[in-house]
Every structure is written in C-alpha cells, then in structure tokens.
Amino acid sequence: LTRLCRPFRSMGDGPVDATVLVVDDEPMVADTFSMQLGQRYDVRTAHGGKEALELVDADVDVVFLDRRMPEVDGDEVLRTIRDEGLDVQVVMVTAVDADFDVLSMPCDGYLEKPVDGAELREAVEKQVAARHYDERVSEYFSTTDKLAALEAGKPARELEANEEYRELRERQSTLADELDTLFDAVDDDALLL
C-alpha cells in the first residue's frame, strides 16, 4: 500500500495550500500545534468547542479536534460539522485511549497524544490530498487511523471478539484492494500517454 501514499507526497514542490483549524481546550497545546503548523499553512486556533464552531467554515480544509473539552466537547463539534454539511476533514487528536466507539465516529483521522509537528503536518498533507481523490481514499485513511488507535490500546483477543472491529478490518482490506486496482488503472493509463 505504499503506492497509495506515493501520489500524495508528490502534489507539488512544497506543502499543499491549506487552512487548518486547531481546537484544544488547553491553550498551551493548541498554541503549540498552531505554531508547528503555522509555518506551512494558514492556521486558526480555538481554545474550546464553542470557539471552534465560530471559526469553522467552508474555507477550512482540516480540523484537528480535541475530543475531551468542557462545555462543548469534540464529539459534539464533530456532529455539528457533519450536520451542517461542511466539506472539511476532521482529525480527532486526543489523550483518551481509543475505545470501540471510535469505530463509528464520522471523523477522517484519529491521532493519540502526544503528537509532534511532523505527525501533524503529515496528517494535513494526507487529509488534503485525500479530498482530491476518490472518496474511498479518505475512507481508507480514516479506517486505518481508527484501527491503529484501537490496536495500540486493546489486546488482540478483545479486538477479535468485537464484531464492529472485525467488519472495519474487512472494510479496510476491501478498500485497499479497490484502491490498488484504481492506482493500477491510473498507472496503465499513464503508460499509454
């Protein structure tokens, strides 16, 4: 599947043009993430869910969203973004160990803290690139992130006993096969040119 990521790394000479919204109720965390991303992207910073809902709009490409916040939590912000139909990629960034509820979350990525600047930048590049390709690419990345978060914190026996986990693992495999076929067709078309 390394071929899957190859097209995303070659989208231009530099980083992709993106507007990123960083949301975390801990100002030091939010400001650090914003500083790490601000050299490459247009960054907005929200120190809570309510402020995030005021700042998110159609110009935002990627939201890094803390899950556990007072008043308006990340899950509620995510639901509101989806209910409003905003075309934005949402990556949950949390210190909370992933549990099976992550499998049904309508997010596009899931990162567990601590997260460094390189991981944040890679996530932006991946999410922006996924928006420009077949929607299965975005689903594949989301599925992969969720499975990785669960697998890092749950024993294999517990994972295999969960039907939703097994179904998502199967969906990931199906998506990988479909995307390999898609990229094979793209490579074949390129050879004909």
N, C-alpha and C positions, 0 to 999 in steps of 0.2 A: 504493500500500500504506500510505499514511499513515492511511487509515481503520482499518487493522488495529491500529495502536497507540493510536488515539483512545480506545477503551473502557478501556484500561489506565491512561490518565492521569486518568480520572475515577472512580476507585474510591472516592472519599471526599474529605473536606475536607483531609485530611493524608496523611502517608505510611502505607503499609499496615503492619499489625502483623505483624512477622516476627522470627524468631530466626535469626541469621546466625552461621555458624562460619567464621572466618578462619584459614587454615592457610598458614604460610610458615616455613621454617627460619631465615630472617633475622629476628631479633626486632624490629629497627627497622622493617622493612617490615610485619610482622604487626601490631605495636602501632600503627603509623600508620594502617593500614587500619581497625583496630578503633576507633581514636579517631574517624576520619572517619565511621564508620557508627554509633558508639555514641550519638550524639545523637538518632537516629531509631529505632534497632532494639535489641533485646536481642542482645548480641554475646558470643560465646565466642571465645577466642583459643587456638590451638595453635601451638607453635613446632617442629612436626615431624609426620611422618606417624603415628608411634606414638601421640602425644598426640591427634592428630585422631581416630583410631579409638576412643580412650577417650571423647572428647567428643561424637561424632556419635550422635544417637539420633532417635527419632520426633518429638521436639519441634523439631528443626532444619528450617528451611524452605529455606535457601540455604547452600551451602558455596562459599567462594572458596578454591580449592585450587592451591597452587604445584605445578608439575609436577616440577621437579628438586630433590629433597631427599635428603640422605644417609639411610642405613638403610632407611626405608620411603618410597619416592618417591610422587609424586602419582598416577601411573598405578596403582600397587598400592592406594592408598587408594580411588581411584575404583572399581576392580574389586571391592574388598571391600564398599563401599557398595552397589553393584549386586547382588553375590552375596547380601548379607543382605536384599535387597528393601526397603531403606529408601526411603520416598517423600520424597526430598529432591532439590532442583535443585542440580546441581553445575556451577560455572563455573570452568574452568581459567584461572588467571592466571599467566602465565609470561613470562620474559625470553627464552625459547628461541624462535627463529623457527619458525613453523609449517611442518611438512613434511606429506607426504601421509598419514602415519599418523594425523593429526588427523581425517581423514575418517571413520574407523571407530571413533573414541573414543566411548563412551557418555556423553558429557558434554552438558549442556544449554546451555552457552555457552563462549566462548573469548575471553579478553582478553589482549593482549600488553602487558607493562610497558614504559614507565611508565603507570600508571593513576592518575587523580586521584579525589578523593572524589565528584565529580558522576557520573563514569562508574560507580563502584561503586554508588552509590545508584540510578542509573537501571537498572543490572543487577538489583538486588534487586527493584525495582518490577516490572520486566518478567518476571522469573522467578516471582515470587509470583502475579502476575496470570495468567500462562500456566497455572499449576496449576489455576486455577478455570475455565478454558475447555476447549474441545475439545483433545484431546492433539495435534492437528495444529498448534495454535498453538505449543506447546512445541517440536515438531519443526521448525517453520518458523524459530523464533528460533535454535535450535541449528545448523541448516543454514546460516543466514545468517551467524552468527558464524564458523563454521569456514571458509566460503568467503571471507569478508572477510580473515581471518587469512592464508590461503594467498595470496590475490590481492595482499596488501600486500608479500609477500616473494618471490614467484615470477614469472618472466617469463611473459607470456601464452602463448607458444609451448609452454613446458614444461607449463603447466596444461592446455592443449587436447590435449596428447599423452597425458594421463593419463585412462584410461577411468573410473576411480572418481570423479575430479573432474567429468567430463562428466555422469556419472549423477547425482551430487549436485546439480549445477547444474539438471539437468532436473527432479529431485525438488523443488527449491526453487520452480521455476516452476509445477509442478503444485500444490503446496501453496498458493502464492499465489492461483492461480485458484480452488481449492476454498474457501479462506478468504474470498475476495471474494464468492463465491456464498453462503457461510454468513452473512456480515455483511449482504449484500443482503436475505436472507430475514429476518434479525433486524430490519433497518430497516423492511421491509414490514410485519412483524407489529406493530411499534411504531406505525406509521401507522394501523393498523386499530383500535388502542386509543383 
